[in-house]
Amino acid sequence: MSYVGKNIRKIRTVKKLSQAAFAELFGLARPSVGAYEEGRSEPKMETLIQIAHHFGLSVDLLLTKELTVNELYHFDIFRQEAAPEAPATPVAATADRLARLTPFVPADRLLEYIVQHHNTAFIDALPPLTFPHQLGPATRAFEIVGAEMQHQQQGLRHQDVVLCCRVDKATATLRPGRIYAFVTQNSLLVRRLSERLPANVLRLRADNPDYGAQEFALEQALEIWEVKAVFTTHLRPPSRIEDRVTRLERQVEELLARLDG
């Protein structure tokens, strides 16, 4: 399996290149870049060599390993352009100082968020949402991708938006049974905490029983957020049992009304 498409997309994100700009660098058509990233086709060998040489990578690395954002920043060409290290006591983004303003991270901007999560200007530029909550400042809204946290029409559905509060990584007070969103170097992991194991390892589980439990080292988390609420556009109809109970209640009411009459 080749990872070149995923790696091209990550390189573009880190370098802040559009598909058109990336295509222009290597004399490609813009739709070709989209096809590479979606796995519908792969670059010719001469194009692979050009990409690898331009970004200081090896062709073998482009093809055989899905590179993390953190790994990309270890190459000279990325490190030169990386933002300066955050100060020891970073200044919070303006959005994180306003109680009811919540920066929203849509699914198609997640990779960008992973790269820029420490950048206050980027956080303030995210789409703002306002909710009538009392959760205080430092909240995030993430778009859910996948059905791992959905079971029997309950739980978090694909494209739902979860409202989260920040968990301090230094103390990491996490409670079993609650749902947390872990921002990692590659993805957003939303899971329910089963238990905390020794050596700062968590056992996490999906609400969907089709997905198994997993162990997660806290050191893998760039950020930790506790899920407090969910915004959904899916309106669940009554289940058959609920519908039958409603009909029985109505029939009992009608019977009592006739007996009283």
Salt bridges, closest charged atoms under 4 A:
GLU37 OE2 - ARG12 NE 2.49
GLU38 OE1 - ARG40 NE 2.74
GLU66 OE1 - LYS6 NZ 3.89
GLU66 OE2 - LYS10 NZ 3.33
GLU71 OE2 - LYS65 NZ 2.68
ASP76 OD1 - ARG79 NH2 2.53
GLU81 OE2 - LYS15 NZ 3.02
ASP96 OD1 - ARG140 NH1 2.70
ASP96 OD2 - ARG166 NH2 3.18
GLU112 OE1 - ARG109 NE 3.17
GLU195 OE2 - ARG203 NH1 2.49
ASP207 OD2 - ARG192 NH2 2.78
ASP207 OD1 - ARG205 NH1 3.47
GLU215 OE2 - ARG203 NH2 2.97
GLU223 OE2 - ARG166 NH1 3.97
GLU226 OE2 - ARG178 NH1 3.07
GLU226 OE2 - LYS228 NZ 3.48
GLU242 OE1 - ARG236 NH1 3.77
ASP243 OD2 - ARG247 NH1 2.81
